[in-house]
Amino acid sequence: MSALAYADAQHDFQADIDLVGSIEAVPTILDVACRITGMGFAAVARVTEDRWVACRVKDGIAFGLEPGGELEVASTICHEIRQSRAPVVIEHVAQDAAYCDHPTPARYGFQSYVSMPIVLPDGTFFGTLCAIDPRPAPVDRPEVVGTFRMFADLIAFHVDAHRRNASANAAIRSEAFVRGILAASPDCVKVLSAEGRLEYMNERGVAMNQLASLEDVLGQQFADLWPEDERAKIRDAVRRAAAGEIARTEGFCPTARGEPRWWEASFAPFRLEGTGELKLVGVSRDITERVKAEEERRASAAALEVLNATLAEHVETRTQERDRIWQVSHDMLGVADGNGMWLSVNPAWTAILGWRSGEVIGRTSEWLEHPDDREATRAEVGRLAAGHSTLAFENRFRTRDGDYRTLSWRAVPVEGLLYCVARDVTEQRERAVQLEQAEEALRQSQKLEAVGQLTGGVAHDFNNLLTIIRSSVDFLRRPNLPEERRNRYMDAVSDTVDRAAKLTGQLLAFARRQTLKPEILEVGAQLRAVADMLDTVTGARIRVVTEVPDAPCFVRADLSQFETALINMAVNARDAMDGEGMLTLRLACAGGLPPIRGHAAAPGRFAAVSITDTGSGIAAEELGRIFEPFFTTKPVGQGTGLGLSQVFGFAKQSGGDVDVESELGRGTTFTLYLPEVEGVIRDEPVAARDGEAFPTGDGQCVLVVEDNVEVGRFATQILEDFGYRTTWAANAEEALEKLGSDGAGFDAVFSDVVMPGMGGIELAKILQRRLPGLPVLLASGYSHVLAQDGLHGFELLHKPYSADQLGRILGKVAPSPERRRSPSESR
């Protein structure tokens, strides 16, 4: 048994039940929790590592739990909250992505759930304030969550005060805690004297009332801050509160800046500890939006009631006012029976749709409805007939000209009749569609601009490289070319191929399609190694400073790409400093991933590698483009514009991101974020291979799988020159046929990855299952499968590859003839 479990086993849970039961505010808290959420069950629970015990309960749904009752702690969400210390709010379990498959809601039969951790001031987890109901409930609202948090803090305070039993310390904590609640409250909270003078108002109240300073109103009669016609009700509420009541009222009072506000004001008495002096606490809630909505609703209901009253009378008895409204309204007004058959329509029907009233009256609107809207319209008519009002419903009606108009409906059922108002919103919807189309056109234009810039940059750089290769080949074809010049041109071709491969690698890095070889790295050690190397890159006048914590920090990433990313950022920093300044490499561990370029923050632990320079900085209008391929602020010939795009692509493909902060004239900080992993430092060094002899074949039989004829012929020619025997298959299906069920004597398979039909990876997986002893070497210049899923344990040769690279890696994977003919390893 762990120490914590032992402590829980020895804990006096009855004492906690009695403690919570002694808190006078808890019944009120549970009652308010149920009322503001509409839930039927609320409880304060003591939650430890192995027990869930109800301390106080309000049960309106017959859940069957009493104080002292227990639930299996592992079956509750409170057990998870004890670990995370974070509240859980579920409005509808069936629609909640995180909890729709959670076992707890099904076990205890609830659909809505709110649970707030009760954490004591010293950080001790006590339990939860929770509420449940078998029905969905709109509980994910700031006022609900804020109220639960305030109640949980209040319970935590009382528990802490009882446990410590130190009145002086409790008084200090009470004042601080109350002020914390006041600061966190979304409402205007104030303290009045018994005579109604304002003595305190929280910061939120000052902001809501748009006061320049609290000092402007302190000491004034609170009622005098209201308009003259509202003061009587405020004075009455204050008087009743001073007499011991909890008084509530509503009224209108503009802010200090004259903005209109409606308020719900509540007052309650309390006495100061020690002196017993009477004070009043007041809470004012801004209900302006609710009042406006109620006024609109009342206005709409009044209009419909007027329409109902006037239509019920004979046409000859209709008043002139009603007739004028009916005749001149631009909205379509109508009365229908419970089946949706129109009994009366106003002239706006003809103005909007073109149909005369006689063509509409006596029929339902089904013949006018758009076929795609007919089912929904019939369902809405059924809802009206069942007694439900329609506040917002849209459909399309056919005009006499054969077009369709989009109508927005409001309707109420009264005594078996349906009173309806429809507004033509066709132009409004068309403008919305046109706006969406214009935005899409703009997005496409921006995409084309980016593609054009990318294509131009690729064409420019590759044409430069091809110029070198073509010119060198032309000279190599000349007879009697001196050996020195021949070697120079051959070196130029080889170097240019390497540059072209680096260029494609940077493009694939930006597109997040490079094939990474991730391994667990200790970031601090790698950062120090790169810093040592940067001393030679940056020059003597740039001081390189490294700040690395003592504790190891591990990430899983491609070491080569990681070093390349750091060097790319460092070279940019060096150029920004014009060869003189300070370059700081800093590592911070165990942090989160902040919001970057409009993307939300990500949970988890991230290592943050930052490179800070003291250079010229980057202009704000250029910050949004610095990661685009071929975008550069350097002069022509001093940069490709691909360095930062490689950093961006590497970070994204490794599960992280890269951020930049810059200020003109003060410098720039690039921060590379990579997910942290558990790991250990490798003590064994990697053996160097520089001195190895060039490997050749020894008659091994290699099956070459390549769909490109030129590459296939060239690969077989190279392997035969190395001393291998080769057979060429034009696709994976042909290769499987040649290998048969026993390998057909082949010692290795050398296959391209991207081929028509079956790809190289799928072929390798089949051979791994069918012939596990047959080595497979893959070759690819690009594969989205490799970029997304990795190498699957197979050796990979990157295109373009040299004959030397092919010979070395094939010599490593292909067995020698002696091993191939060993009886213990025969197939």
Secondary structure, 3 states (H helix, E strand, C coil): CCHHHHHHHHCCHHHHHHHHHHCCHHHHHHHHHHHHHCCCEEEEEEECCCCEEEEEEEECCCCCCCCCCEECHHHCHHHHHHHHCCCEEECCHHHCCCCCCCHHHHHHCCCEEEEEEEECCCCCEEEEEEEEECCCCCCCCHHHHHHHHHHHHHHHHHHHHHHHCCHHHHHHHHHHHHHHHHHHCCCEEEEEECCCEEEEECHHHHHHCCCCCHHHCCCCEHHHHCCHHHHHHHHHHHHHHHCCCCEEEEEECCCCCCCCCEEEEEEEEEECCCCCCEEEEEEEEECHHHHHHHHHHHHHHHHHHHHHHHHHCCHHHCCHHHHHHHHHCCCEEEEEECCCCEEEECCHHHHHHCCCHHHHCCCCHHHCECHHHHHHHHHHHHHHHCCCCEEEEEEEEECCCCCEEEEEEEEEEECCEEEEEEEECHHHHHHHHHHHHHHHHHHHHHHHHHHHHHHHHHHHHHHHHHHHHHHHHHHHCCCCCCHHHHHHHHHHHHHHHHHHHHHHHHHHHHCCCCCCCEEEEEHHHHHHHHHHHHHHHHCCCEEEEEECCCCCCEEEEEHHHHHHHHHHHHHHHHHHCCCCEEEEEEEEEEEEECCECCECCEEEEEEEEEEECCCCCCCHHHHCCCCCCCCCCCCCCCCCCCHHHHHHHHHHHCCCEEEEEEECCCEEEEEEEEEECCCCCCCCCCCCCCCCCCCCCCCCEEEEECCCHHHHHHHHHHHHHHCCEEEEECCHHHHHHHHCCCCCCCCEEEEECCCCCCCHHHHHHHHHHHCCCCCEEEEECCCHHHHHHCCCCCEEEECCCCHHHHHHHHHHHCCCHHHHCCHHHCC
